[in-house]
Amino acid sequence: MLTDQHPEAEVIGIDLSVNVIEELQKRKVREHKPWHVKQADALDLPEYFEQESVDTIVFSSILHELFSYIPYEGKKFNHLVIAQALKSSFDILKPGGRIIIRDGIMTENKEETRRIRFKDPDGMDFLKRYVHDFKGRKVQMLEAEKDAAVLFVNDAMEFLYTYTWGEEAYPHEVQEQFGYFTPSEFRRCIEKELGERANILVFEHYVQEGYEEHLYPKIELTDRLGRRVPLPDSTCFIVIEKKHL
């Protein structure tokens, strides 16, 4: 998409896996694509690119993957891996360059609750299996009925991401935590790790288009008292610019 819309740009994709890079290189040749691929570690980009040499860095639904799969300082689901990815990227970013992030977000008030009522008779079994299998953190069912359960809002949303994708994606989705920061936590992390040279140009969060249409035929979402409530924002879009000295 980037090469189609910006044919003048040199677009480079990175991955740590040799196998992934080899497959992408074959695809590049097969499909006559102008983009490039490079084996590189997102947590140590100055090892692969010169300081302040890159115009734009895009993390499109990637930071939560690093958070979920990379054992950083000995453990997965470590928020320090997000900080390291941001610092690594900022080091190779040119003055005036930008980091673009699209990823999961948590609800600010973590004590809010949501009641999920399933329209599918197998829904509660799916939830019970998810609570047992989810690796990101301990998910609690605060209340449980035959066809409904009450969970903390962020636990409810993590579950609903997987429930929306269904059985085919289940083995992968239970390994991943999509939301890892609230908006205020994300902003604090950026400001702390990147310092005064980081100018946050855009900081938005929203429900991804089409998500409600896919989800509502399967469930009814209410507060604990049974009042209908909208889905909380689950995705963020952030643009960070590196100021000139």
PAMI-6142 format. One line per 5 residues: number of its first residue (from 1); their letters; for each residue y, z, x of N, C-alpha, C, CB. Coordinates in steps of 0.2 Angstrom, whole numbers. Glycine has a CB too. Layout:
BEGIN
NUM	A	Y/Z/X/Y/Z/X/Y/Z/X/Y/Z/X; ...
END
This chain:
BEGIN
1	MLTDQ	-6/0/4/0/0/0/6/0/4/0/6/-5; 6/4/10/12/4/14/13/-2/17/11/10/19; 8/-6/20/9/-12/23/11/-17/18/3/-14/27; 9/-17/12/11/-22/7/18/-21/5/7/-21/1; 21/-15/5/28/-14/3/33/-14/9/28/-7/-1
6	HPEAE	30/-12/15/34/-12/21/31/-17/26/35/-5/23; 31/-23/25/28/-28/30/31/-27/37/28/-35/28; 37/-25/38/40/-24/44/38/-18/48/48/-25/44; 35/-13/45/33/-7/48/26/-7/52/33/-2/43; 25/-3/57/19/-2/60/16/4/57/20/-1/68
11	VIGID	11/3/53/7/8/49/1/10/53/6/6/42; 0/17/54/-5/19/58/-9/25/54/-3/22/65; -15/24/53/-19/29/49/-23/33/54/-23/26/44; -23/40/54/-27/44/59/-33/47/55/-23/49/62; -38/48/59/-44/53/57/-47/55/63/-49/49/52
16	LSVNV	-50/61/62/-53/65/68/-60/62/69/-54/72/66; -63/59/64/-70/56/64/-71/49/67/-73/56/57; -75/49/72/-76/42/76/-79/37/70/-81/43/82; -84/40/66/-87/35/61/-82/33/56/-92/39/58; -77/37/54/-72/34/49/-68/29/53/-68/40/47
21	IEELQ	-66/30/59/-62/25/62/-65/19/63/-59/28/69; -72/19/65/-75/13/66/-76/9/59/-82/15/69; -77/12/54/-78/9/47/-71/6/45/-80/14/42; -66/10/47/-59/7/45/-57/1/49/-54/12/46; -59/1/55/-58/-4/60/-62/-11/57/-60/-3/67
26	KRKVR	-68/-10/55/-72/-15/52/-68/-18/46/-79/-13/51; -66/-14/42/-63/-16/36/-56/-20/37/-61/-10/31; -53/-17/42/-46/-20/45/-48/-28/47/-43/-17/50; -53/-29/50/-55/-35/53/-57/-40/47/-60/-35/58; -62/-37/43/-65/-40/37/-59/-42/32/-70/-36/34
31	EHKPW	-54/-38/31/-50/-40/26/-43/-42/28/-48/-33/21; -43/-43/35/-37/-46/38/-31/-41/37/-35/-53/36; -31/-35/38/-26/-30/37/-22/-29/43/-29/-23/34; -15/-28/42/-11/-27/47/-10/-20/50/-4/-30/46; -13/-15/46/-12/-8/48/-17/-7/54/-14/-4/42
36	HVKQA	-15/-1/57/-19/1/63/-23/8/61/-15/1/69; -28/9/65/-31/16/64/-32/19/71/-38/15/60; -32/26/71/-32/29/78/-36/36/77/-25/30/81; -41/37/81/-44/43/81/-39/49/84/-50/43/85; -37/54/80/-32/59/82/-33/65/77/-25/56/81
41	DALDL	-31/70/80/-31/77/77/-24/78/74/-33/82/82; -24/79/67/-17/81/64/-14/87/66/-18/81/56; -18/92/69/-16/98/71/-13/98/78/-21/103/71; -14/92/82/-12/92/89/-9/85/90/-18/93/94; -5/82/86/-2/75/86/1/74/93/2/74/81
46	PEYFE	5/79/96/8/77/103/3/75/108/12/83/105; -4/76/107/-9/74/112/-10/66/111/-15/77/111; -8/63/106/-9/56/104/-3/52/103/-13/56/98; 3/55/102/9/51/101/14/55/105/11/51/93; 19/51/107/25/53/111/29/58/107/29/48/115
51	QESVD	32/63/110/37/67/106/43/62/103/40/72/111; 44/64/97/50/61/93/49/53/94/56/63/96; 43/51/92/42/43/92/40/40/86/36/42/97; 39/44/80/37/42/74/42/43/69/31/46/72; 43/38/64/48/38/59/47/42/53/50/31/57
56	TIVFS	40/41/51/38/44/45/31/46/45/39/39/39; 30/52/43/23/55/42/21/56/35/22/61/47; 16/54/33/14/55/26/7/59/25/13/48/22; 8/64/21/2/68/20/1/68/12/3/76/22; -3/63/10/-5/62/3/-11/65/1/-5/54/1
61	SILHE	-11/71/-2/-17/75/-4/-21/76/2/-21/71/-9; -18/78/8/-22/79/14/-22/86/16/-19/74/20; -16/89/16/-15/96/18/-20/101/15/-8/99/17; -22/100/9/-27/105/6/-34/103/8/-27/104/-2; -35/97/11/-41/95/14/-42/99/21/-42/88/15
66	LFSYI	-37/99/25/-37/103/31/-38/110/30/-30/102/35; -34/113/25/-35/120/23/-42/122/21/-30/121/17; -45/117/17/-52/118/15/-58/117/20/-53/114/9; -57/113/24/-62/111/28/-62/113/36/-63/103/28; -56/114/38/-55/115/45/-55/122/47/-48/112/48
71	PYEGK	-60/125/51/-60/132/53/-55/133/58/-68/134/56; -49/135/56/-44/137/60/-44/144/62/-37/134/57; -43/145/69/-44/152/72/-50/156/69/-37/156/70; -55/152/68/-62/155/66/-63/155/59/-62/162/69; -59/153/54/-60/153/47/-57/148/43/-58/160/44
76	KFNHL	-60/146/38/-58/141/33/-53/144/28/-63/137/30; -49/140/25/-45/143/20/-40/147/23/-48/146/14; -37/145/29/-32/149/33/-26/146/32/-35/149/40; -21/149/29/-14/146/28/-11/144/35/-10/151/25; -13/147/41/-10/145/47/-12/137/49/-13/149/53
81	VIAQA	-17/135/46/-18/128/47/-13/123/44/-25/126/44; -10/125/39/-4/121/36/2/122/40/-2/124/29; 3/128/43/9/129/47/8/124/54/9/136/49; 2/124/56/1/120/62/1/113/61/-6/122/65; -1/110/55/0/103/54/7/101/53/-4/102/47
86	LKSSF	11/106/50/18/104/50/22/104/56/22/109/45; 20/109/61/23/109/67/21/103/72/21/116/71; 15/102/71/12/96/75/16/90/73/4/95/74; 17/89/67/20/83/64/27/83/66/19/82/57; 31/88/66/38/89/67/39/87/74/40/96/65
91	DILKP	34/89/79/35/87/86/36/80/87/30/91/90; 32/76/84/32/69/86/37/65/81/25/66/85; 40/68/77/45/65/72/52/64/75/46/69/66; 54/58/75/61/56/77/66/60/74/62/48/77; 72/61/77/78/64/73/79/59/68/84/65/78
96	GGRII	80/61/62/82/57/56/75/55/52/86/51/58; 70/56/56/63/54/53/61/59/47/58/54/58; 56/57/43/54/61/38/47/63/37/57/58/31; 45/69/35/38/70/33/38/70/25/36/78/36; 33/67/22/32/66/15/26/69/13/32/59/13
101	IRDGI	26/74/9/20/78/7/19/77/-1/21/86/9; 13/75/-3/11/76/-10/4/80/-10/10/68/-13; 4/85/-13/-2/90/-13/-2/95/-19/-2/93/-6; -7/99/-19/-8/104/-24/-3/109/-23/-15/107/-24; -1/113/-29/4/118/-29/1/124/-34/11/116/-32
106	MTENK	2/130/-32/0/135/-37/6/137/-41/-3/141/-32; 4/141/-47/9/143/-51/13/150/-48/6/145/-58; 19/150/-49/23/155/-45/21/162/-47/30/154/-47; 20/164/-54/18/170/-56/10/170/-56/21/172/-63; 7/173/-51/0/173/-50/-4/177/-55/-2/175/-43
111	EETRR	0/182/-59/-3/187/-63/-4/184/-70/1/193/-63; -1/178/-71/-1/175/-78/-9/173/-79/3/168/-79; -10/173/-86/-17/171/-87/-17/165/-92/-21/177/-91; -23/162/-93/-24/156/-97/-31/157/-100/-23/150/-94; -32/155/-107/-38/155/-110/-40/148/-111/-38/159/-117
116	IRFKD	-46/146/-109/-49/140/-109/-54/140/-115/-52/137/-102; -53/136/-120/-59/135/-125/-62/128/-124/-56/136/-132; -68/128/-123/-72/122/-122/-74/118/-129/-78/123/-118; -73/112/-129/-75/108/-134/-82/105/-133/-70/102/-136; -84/105/-127/-91/103/-125/-95/109/-125/-91/99/-118
121	PDGMD	-101/109/-128/-105/115/-128/-108/117/-122/-111/114/-133; -108/113/-117/-110/115/-110/-104/117/-105/-113/108/-107; -98/118/-108/-92/119/-104/-93/126/-101/-86/119/-108; -95/131/-105/-96/138/-102/-101/138/-96/-97/143/-107; -106/135/-97/-111/134/-91/-108/131/-85/-117/131/-94
126	FLKRY	-104/126/-86/-101/123/-80/-96/128/-77/-97/117/-83; -92/132/-81/-88/137/-78/-92/142/-74/-84/140/-84; -97/145/-77/-101/150/-74/-104/148/-67/-107/152/-78; -106/141/-67/-108/138/-61/-103/138/-56/-112/132/-62; -97/136/-58/-91/135/-54/-89/141/-51/-85/132/-58
131	VHDFK	-89/147/-55/-87/153/-52/-91/156/-47/-87/159/-58; -98/154/-47/-103/156/-42/-102/152/-36/-110/155/-45; -100/145/-37/-101/140/-31/-94/139/-27/-103/134/-34; -89/141/-31/-82/139/-28/-81/143/-21/-76/141/-32; -79/139/-16/-79/142/-9/-72/145/-7/-81/137/-4
136	GRKVQ	-67/142/-11/-60/144/-9/-58/151/-9/-55/140/-13; -60/154/-14/-58/162/-15/-63/164/-21/-51/163/-17; -62/170/-22/-66/173/-28/-62/172/-34/-67/181/-27; -66/168/-39/-63/166/-46/-66/171/-51/-65/159/-48; -61/174/-55/-63/179/-59/-63/177/-67/-59/186/-59
141	MLEAE	-68/178/-70/-67/178/-78/-65/184/-80/-74/175/-81; -59/185/-83/-57/191/-85/-60/193/-92/-49/191/-86; -61/188/-96/-64/189/-103/-69/183/-103/-59/189/-108; -74/184/-107/-79/178/-108/-81/178/-115/-85/178/-103; -82/173/-119/-84/172/-125/-90/166/-125/-79/170/-131
146	KDAAV	-92/165/-131/-98/159/-131/-95/153/-129/-100/159/-138; -89/151/-131/-86/144/-129/-79/145/-126/-85/140/-135; -77/151/-123/-70/152/-120/-70/157/-115/-65/153/-126; -65/157/-111/-65/162/-105/-57/163/-104/-69/160/-99; -55/169/-101/-49/170/-99/-49/171/-92/-46/176/-103
151	LFVND	-44/167/-88/-44/168/-81/-37/168/-79/-47/161/-77; -35/170/-73/-29/170/-70/-27/163/-70/-28/173/-63; -20/161/-70/-18/154/-71/-20/150/-66/-11/154/-72; -20/152/-59/-22/148/-54/-29/147/-53/-19/151/-47; -33/152/-55/-40/151/-55/-42/146/-61/-44/158/-57
156	AMEFL	-39/146/-66/-40/142/-72/-38/134/-70/-36/143/-78; -33/133/-66/-31/127/-64/-36/124/-59/-24/127/-61; -38/128/-54/-43/126/-49/-49/124/-52/-44/132/-44; -51/128/-57/-57/126/-61/-56/119/-65/-59/131/-66; -51/118/-68/-49/112/-72/-49/106/-68/-43/113/-76
161	YTYTW	-47/106/-62/-47/100/-57/-54/98/-57/-44/102/-50; -59/103/-56/-66/101/-55/-69/99/-61/-70/107/-52; -67/102/-67/-70/100/-73/-68/93/-75/-68/106/-79; -62/91/-74/-59/85/-75/-63/79/-72/-52/84/-74; -65/81/-65/-68/76/-61/-76/75/-63/-68/77/-54
166	GEEAY	-78/81/-65/-85/80/-68/-91/81/-63/-86/74/-72; -97/80/-65/-103/82/-61/-103/78/-55/-109/80/-65; -101/71/-55/-102/67/-49/-98/70/-43/-99/60/-50; -92/73/-44/-88/75/-39/-89/83/-38/-80/74/-41; -93/86/-42/-94/93/-41/-95/96/-34/-99/95/-46
171	PHEVQ	-100/93/-31/-102/96/-24/-96/96/-19/-108/92/-21; -92/91/-20/-86/91/-15/-81/95/-18/-83/84/-15; -79/95/-24/-74/99/-27/-74/106/-26/-73/97/-34; -80/109/-27/-81/116/-26/-80/119/-19/-88/119/-28; -80/114/-14/-78/116/-7/-71/116/-6/-82/110/-2
176	EQFGY	-67/113/-10/-60/112/-9/-55/116/-13/-58/105/-10; -50/119/-10/-45/122/-14/-38/118/-14/-43/129/-11; -37/115/-20/-31/111/-21/-24/114/-20/-32/107/-27; -24/120/-24/-17/124/-23/-18/129/-18/-15/126/-30; -14/130/-13/-14/135/-8/-7/138/-7/-16/132/-2
181	FTPSE	-2/136/-10/5/139/-10/8/138/-16/9/136/-4; 12/144/-18/17/143/-24/23/139/-21/19/150/-27; 27/136/-25/33/133/-23/37/137/-18/37/131/-28; 38/143/-19/42/148/-15/39/149/-8/44/154/-18; 32/150/-9/28/151/-2/28/144/2/21/152/-4
186	FRRCI	28/138/-1/28/132/3/35/131/6/27/126/-2; 40/133/2/47/132/5/48/137/11/52/134/0; 46/143/10/46/148/16/42/146/22/44/155/13; 36/143/21/32/141/26/36/135/30/26/138/24; 39/131/27/43/125/30/48/128/34/45/120/25
191	EKELG	52/132/31/58/135/34/56/139/40/62/139/29; 51/143/40/49/147/45/46/143/51/44/152/43; 42/138/49/38/135/55/43/129/58/32/132/52; 47/126/54/51/120/57/58/122/58/51/115/52; 60/128/56/67/130/58/73/126/55/67/130/66
196	ERANI	78/127/59/85/125/56/85/117/56/90/128/60; 81/114/60/81/106/61/78/103/55/78/104/67; 74/107/51/71/104/45/75/104/39/64/108/43; 77/99/36/81/98/30/77/96/24/87/93/31; 76/100/19/72/98/14/76/94/9/69/105/10
201	LVFEH	74/88/9/78/83/4/76/83/-3/78/76/7; 69/84/-4/66/83/-10/61/89/-11/63/76/-12; 61/93/-16/56/98/-17/55/98/-25/58/105/-15; 50/94/-27/48/94/-34/41/96/-35/49/87/-37; 39/98/-41/33/99/-43/32/98/-51/31/107/-42
206	YVQEG	26/96/-53/25/92/-59/17/92/-61/28/85/-59; 16/90/-67/9/89/-69/8/81/-68/7/91/-76; 2/80/-64/1/73/-63/0/69/-69/-5/72/-58; 3/63/-69/3/58/-75/-4/57/-77/7/52/-73; -6/57/-83/-12/55/-86/-17/61/-86/-15/50/-81
211	YEEHL	-15/67/-82/-20/72/-82/-21/76/-89/-17/78/-77; -16/77/-92/-17/80/-99/-21/75/-104/-10/81/-102; -20/69/-103/-24/64/-108/-31/65/-106/-21/57/-107; -33/65/-100/-40/66/-98/-43/73/-100/-41/64/-91; -39/78/-99/-41/85/-100/-42/87/-107/-37/89/-96
216	YPKIE	-37/86/-111/-36/89/-118/-42/87/-123/-30/87/-121; -45/81/-122/-51/80/-126/-57/85/-124/-54/73/-125; -57/88/-119/-62/92/-116/-61/100/-118/-63/91/-109; -55/102/-118/-53/109/-118/-47/110/-122/-52/112/-111; -46/117/-124/-40/119/-127/-37/124/-123/-41/121/-135
221	LTDRL	-31/124/-121/-28/129/-116/-23/133/-120/-25/125/-110; -23/139/-120/-19/144/-123/-17/150/-118/-21/146/-130; -12/154/-120/-11/160/-117/-17/165/-120/-4/163/-118; -16/171/-117/-22/176/-119/-22/178/-127/-21/183/-115; -16/177/-130/-16/178/-137/-17/172/-141/-9/181/-139
226	GRRVP	-19/167/-138/-21/161/-142/-16/156/-144/-24/163/-148; -10/157/-141/-4/152/-142/-5/146/-137/3/156/-141; -4/140/-140/-4/134/-136/1/134/-130/-4/128/-140; -1/133/-124/4/132/-119/3/126/-115/3/139/-114; 8/123/-112/7/117/-108/4/119/-101/14/114/-106
231	LPDST	1/113/-98/-2/114/-92/3/116/-87/-6/108/-90; 2/121/-82/7/122/-77/7/116/-72/5/129/-73; 13/116/-68/14/111/-63/8/112/-58/21/111/-60; 5/107/-56/-1/107/-51/0/103/-45/-7/105/-55; 5/99/-45/6/94/-39/13/95/-37/4/87/-41
236	CFIVI	14/95/-30/21/95/-27/23/88/-23/22/101/-22; 29/87/-23/31/81/-19/37/84/-15/33/75/-24; 36/83/-8/41/86/-4/43/81/2/38/93/0; 50/81/3/52/76/8/56/81/13/56/70/6; 54/81/20/58/85/25/60/80/30/53/90/28
241	EKKHL	67/81/31/70/76/36/72/81/43/77/73/34; 70/77/48/72/81/55/79/79/57/67/78/60; 83/85/57/90/84/59/91/82/66/94/90/57; 97/78/67/99/76/74/102/83/77/104/71/74; 101/83/84/103/89/87/111/88/87/101/89/95
END
